[in-house]
Amino acid sequence: MNPQPPNLSRDPIGLCGQCHYCRLVKNARGSQFYLCQFSEIDPRYARYPRLPVLRCEAFAPEPPGQAVSQ
């Protein structure tokens, strides 16, 4: 469950942008937040982690073409 994708320094949200557990949440004002759904399984993980996330034990890569859109 630990594979780390390359070039994280170029991605402003880090691992979350390619993680199965991440869901993009937008509010009425147009702000975007990245919800970590793994936090529902394990409360040690933040619901809305500080970005960019560069290391995460719960990281589970999305299949190609399924990354979280920004």
MIDOSE-1310 file (N, C-alpha, C; in nm, 2 decimals, decimal comma, always signed):
residues 70
mnpq	+0,08/-0,12/+0,00/+0,00/+0,00/+0,00/+0,09/+0,13/+0,00; +0,21/+0,12/-0,03/+0,31/+0,23/-0,02/+0,37/+0,28/-0,14; +0,32/+0,24/-0,26/+0,39/+0,29/-0,38/+0,38/+0,44/-0,39; +0,49/+0,51/-0,42/+0,50/+0,65/-0,42/+0,51/+0,69/-0,57
ppnl	+0,42/+0,77/-0,63/+0,44/+0,81/-0,77/+0,55/+0,91/-0,78; +0,62/+0,92/-0,89/+0,73/+1,01/-0,91/+0,68/+1,15/-0,93; +0,78/+1,25/-0,92/+0,75/+1,39/-0,94/+0,65/+1,45/-0,85; +0,65/+1,42/-0,73/+0,55/+1,47/-0,63/+0,57/+1,62/-0,61
srdp	+0,70/+1,67/-0,62/+0,73/+1,81/-0,60/+0,66/+1,90/-0,70; +0,62/+1,85/-0,81/+0,55/+1,93/-0,91/+0,40/+1,93/-0,90; +0,35/+1,84/-0,82/+0,20/+1,83/-0,79/+0,16/+1,91/-0,67; +0,08/+2,01/-0,68/+0,05/+2,09/-0,56/-0,03/+2,02/-0,45
iglc	-0,09/+1,91/-0,48/-0,16/+1,84/-0,38/-0,09/+1,71/-0,34; +0,01/+1,67/-0,41/+0,09/+1,56/-0,37/+0,02/+1,43/-0,40; +0,03/+1,33/-0,31/-0,02/+1,20/-0,33/-0,17/+1,19/-0,35; -0,24/+1,29/-0,29/-0,39/+1,29/-0,29/-0,44/+1,29/-0,43
gqch	-0,38/+1,36/-0,52/-0,42/+1,37/-0,66/-0,43/+1,24/-0,73; -0,36/+1,14/-0,68/-0,36/+1,01/-0,74/-0,41/+0,90/-0,65; -0,47/+0,93/-0,54/-0,51/+0,83/-0,44/-0,66/+0,79/-0,46; -0,68/+0,66/-0,44/-0,82/+0,60/-0,44/-0,91/+0,66/-0,34
ycrl	-0,85/+0,70/-0,22/-0,93/+0,75/-0,11/-0,97/+0,90/-0,11; -0,91/+0,97/-0,21/-0,93/+1,11/-0,21/-1,05/+1,15/-0,30; -1,13/+1,24/-0,24/-1,25/+1,29/-0,32/-1,24/+1,45/-0,31; -1,26/+1,51/-0,43/-1,26/+1,65/-0,44/-1,40/+1,70/-0,39
vkna	-1,40/+1,80/-0,30/-1,52/+1,86/-0,25/-1,52/+2,01/-0,28; -1,62/+2,06/-0,34/-1,63/+2,20/-0,38/-1,75/+2,26/-0,30; -1,73/+2,38/-0,25/-1,84/+2,45/-0,18/-1,90/+2,55/-0,28; -2,01/+2,62/-0,23/-2,08/+2,71/-0,31/-2,00/+2,84/-0,35
rgsq	-1,90/+2,87/-0,27/-1,81/+2,98/-0,31/-1,70/+2,95/-0,41; -1,69/+2,82/-0,45/-1,59/+2,78/-0,54/-1,47/+2,73/-0,48; -1,46/+2,72/-0,35/-1,34/+2,67/-0,29/-1,33/+2,52/-0,31; -1,21/+2,46/-0,32/-1,20/+2,31/-0,33/-1,12/+2,26/-0,21
fylc	-1,17/+2,14/-0,17/-1,10/+2,07/-0,06/-1,09/+1,93/-0,10; -0,98/+1,86/-0,05/-0,95/+1,72/-0,08/-0,98/+1,64/+0,05; -1,09/+1,56/+0,04/-1,14/+1,48/+0,15/-1,07/+1,34/+0,14; -1,01/+1,30/+0,25/-0,95/+1,17/+0,26/-1,05/+1,08/+0,32
qfse	-1,11/+0,99/+0,24/-1,21/+0,90/+0,28/-1,15/+0,79/+0,37; -1,02/+0,77/+0,37/-0,96/+0,67/+0,46/-0,97/+0,72/+0,60; -0,99/+0,85/+0,62/-1,01/+0,90/+0,76/-1,14/+0,84/+0,82; -1,24/+0,79/+0,74/-1,36/+0,73/+0,80/-1,33/+0,59/+0,85
idpr	-1,22/+0,53/+0,79/-1,18/+0,39/+0,84/-1,09/+0,40/+0,95; -0,99/+0,50/+0,95/-0,89/+0,51/+1,05/-0,88/+0,66/+1,09; -0,93/+0,69/+1,21/-0,93/+0,83/+1,26/-0,80/+0,89/+1,28; -0,69/+0,82/+1,27/-0,55/+0,88/+1,28/-0,53/+0,97/+1,15
yary	-0,60/+0,95/+1,05/-0,58/+1,03/+0,93/-0,68/+1,15/+0,92; -0,62/+1,26/+0,88/-0,70/+1,39/+0,88/-0,81/+1,38/+0,77; -0,93/+1,43/+0,79/-1,03/+1,43/+0,69/-0,99/+1,52/+0,57; -0,93/+1,63/+0,60/-0,88/+1,72/+0,50/-0,74/+1,75/+0,53
prlp	-0,65/+1,67/+0,48/-0,51/+1,68/+0,52/-0,44/+1,81/+0,46; -0,34/+1,86/+0,53/-0,26/+1,97/+0,48/-0,19/+1,93/+0,35; -0,20/+2,01/+0,25/-0,13/+1,97/+0,12/-0,01/+2,05/+0,10; +0,09/+1,99/+0,03/+0,08/+1,87/-0,04/+0,12/+1,75/+0,05
vlrc	+0,05/+1,64/+0,03/+0,08/+1,52/+0,11/+0,19/+1,44/+0,03; +0,31/+1,43/+0,09/+0,42/+1,37/+0,03/+0,45/+1,22/+0,07; +0,40/+1,19/+0,19/+0,41/+1,05/+0,23/+0,28/+1,01/+0,30; +0,23/+0,89/+0,27/+0,10/+0,85/+0,34/+0,10/+0,70/+0,33
eafa	+0,09/+0,64/+0,45/+0,08/+0,49/+0,46/-0,05/+0,43/+0,40; -0,15/+0,51/+0,39/-0,28/+0,47/+0,34/-0,29/+0,49/+0,19; -0,19/+0,55/+0,12/-0,20/+0,58/-0,02/-0,23/+0,45/-0,10; -0,33/+0,46/-0,18/-0,37/+0,35/-0,28/-0,39/+0,41/-0,41
pepp	-0,30/+0,39/-0,51/-0,31/+0,45/-0,64/-0,44/+0,42/-0,71; -0,50/+0,52/-0,78/-0,61/+0,50/-0,87/-0,56/+0,44/-0,99; -0,65/+0,36/-1,06/-0,61/+0,31/-1,19/-0,58/+0,42/-1,29; -0,50/+0,40/-1,39/-0,47/+0,51/-1,48/-0,60/+0,57/-1,54
gqav	-0,59/+0,71/-1,55/-0,71/+0,78/-1,60/-0,81/+0,81/-1,50; -0,80/+0,77/-1,37/-0,90/+0,79/-1,27/-0,86/+0,89/-1,16; -0,75/+0,96/-1,18/-0,70/+1,05/-1,08/-0,80/+1,16/-1,05; -0,79/+1,22/-0,93/-0,87/+1,32/-0,88/-0,85/+1,45/-0,97
sq	-0,96/+1,50/-1,03/-0,94/+1,62/-1,11/-0,93/+1,74/-1,02; -0,86/+1,84/-1,07/-0,84/+1,96/-0,99/-0,93/+2,07/-1,04
